[in-house]
Amino acid sequence: MKKTTKNMIFAAVILALAGGLWVMHLGAKPGKSAFVEMIGGKTQTISLETDGVYHIEGAKLPVTLEVTDGKIRFIDSQCPDHLCEGFGWVQTEYDSAVCVPAGVSVRVKAQ
């Protein structure tokens, strides 16, 4: 096979995978709550139907979450790299965001 043919097949596979992921995301249900898990087994459920700011203590490092218009995000963390703040908003079922240094994960649930 020629190199251009291989490149075209590779591009077609990538486009098909991206299209499949996009279609799956379109079918996701909007979230009703966020399940916050902290290292050590502590958990907290936050309603996405009420806007607010939530300070999460009890993990390795404190983090702050913001809920607005049915979506949630990290807005502050005491971790060294602040990657979790770059995840942006999560709002549909099975969306998640994680702050590994703080030991906090947020997962959206439809119920």
Helices and strands as residue ranges (DSSP letters): H 3-26, E 33-38, E 43-47, E 52-56, E 63-68, E 71-77, G 83-86, E 96-99, E 104-109
